[in-house]
Structures are given as structure tokens and as C-alpha cells.
Amino acid sequence: MRELDWQPIKTAPKDATDIEVLMADGTVYERAHWACDLSGEEQPAYIGWFVPVMNADGTVNYMRGIKEPKAWRQIG
């Protein structure tokens, strides 16, 4: 693991950029992003960090909310 690459989550992009995140329990999500839509017009309002839940064929089925990660880094 490239431990030195991790940055504090407060510095992570909040513009829907996909990043890798590290949770407090050591779990790493290889793809996550911040999303916010409080309008409630097309779907219920949401705000926070989300990770994809994949179908068997590798396509995204839906995005699942996660608790606040502790750190982030660029994908790659």
C-alpha cells in the first residue's frame, strides 16, 4: 500500500471526481465520490460519500452511501 499517498479526507474533491478512499477500519474502496442533491425533485435528497454496487457483468447497479472516510488518494 502506498501509505504516503493518502491525504486527509477534508482535502478530497467534492465535485463527483472518482477517488480511492480509506475507511477508519482499514477498508479501502477503490472507487468513491462525493455527491449532493438536496432538491428532492427526481429522487430523495442525498449528500455524502458513495461507492458503486456492481452487477455481475461489471456495470454499476446503483451507488451506495458510506460513512465518512478518513483519507483519500487519486485512483491509480
Helices and strands as residue ranges (DSSP letters): G 3-5, E 7-8, G 9-11, E 19-22, E 28-37, E 46-54, E 60-66, E 71-73
